[in-house]
Amino acid sequence: MSNSFGSRYRFTIFGQSHAPAIGVTVEGLPAGFAPDMEALGAFLARRAPGRGAWSTTRREADAPEFIAGLVDGHTCGAPVTAIIRNTDARSADYDELRRVPRPGHADYTAFVKYGPGRDVAGGGQFSGRLTAPLCIAGGLALQLLAKEGVTVHARVASIGGETDPAAMERLLAEVKAAGDSVGGVIECVCANVPAGLGEPMFGGMENRISQALFAIPAAKGVEFGAGFAVGHMRGSENNDPFYFDGENGAVRTRTNHHGGILGGITSGMPLVFRAAFKPTPSIAIEQDSVDLERGENVKLTVRGRHDPCIVPRAVPCVEAAAAAALYDALLESRC
């Protein structure tokens, strides 16, 4: 199932942007685990819409309701299911999109795949709204990783090529006023990751993290460690020299161009990656499109409420994706 991820820590996301609810079912949580609901709520709030100057004005509480798998506040060994109710949807804003797809969005490919039966309201199952249940699964994984001493932290590295926070703010104000949008890059660092997680070939940690990461609809690129810069390096520059560190003789590297992964397997160094996110496809500027029913070229001006830049709200989503992939690999390593 394309809506499911993981082997030992496995979860399935369900719902659509304007459905009565969206949610997730998680398997692999240890029995007796008591999730910190306050911490989970704070984590989800970082992603929730309507919380900042650069966010869509759609306002959702994003308060998860756990309807299965918890007894007296702790896991019981059964799959855990949580839902988030959608309360501020305006589906009429999307009526025209049943015929006229938005450039840069999945409207057209969804039509090709599912035909007229697809759900276009809010983007349906292709909406960034579905990253809320991703953050439930990832938020729980973050708490379990913390018990192992593993931390996952992401930050906005750049927006529209700007790296200075003040310059980012000015750019966001500019594109919002113009009815346009802008993309950016998020950097994530996973610290205290034990060596030996992951498998060679198709089971590598880069593969696993990337698979989870691309569940975030706007993600378009990812690089680990030095990333594409290695294409301009010599071996003597890129190779990270090994050394024994401390009394326990742990093997470390002097530099970390490999980003904590060698041959798909974690090395014990910080796991570092960066993800690129495209500009929000829904913009107020008139664009060229097609009328799928009439077979005509048309102009489209998108209505509705949309982020001029999704990057700030995507930061916890990146953390969630990385945490889910890491915790899944950690459980596998203990089997």
Secondary structure, 3 states (H helix, E strand, C coil): CCCEECCCCEEEEECCCCCCEEEEEEECCCCCCCCCHHHHHHHHHHHCCCCCCCCCCCCCCCCCEEEECEECCEECCCCEEEEEECCCCCHHHHHHHHCCCCCCCCHHHHHHHHHHHCCCHHHHHHCHHHHHHHHHHHHHHHHHHHHCCCEEEEEEEEECCECCHHHHHHHHHHHHHCCCCCCEEEEEEEECCCCCCCCCHHHCHHHHHHHHHCCCCCEEEEEECCHHHHHHCCHHHHCCCEEEECCCCEEEECCCCCCCEECCEECCCCEEEEEEECCCCCCCCCEEEEECCCCEEEEECCCCCCCCCCHHHHHHHHHHHHHHHHHHHHHHHCC
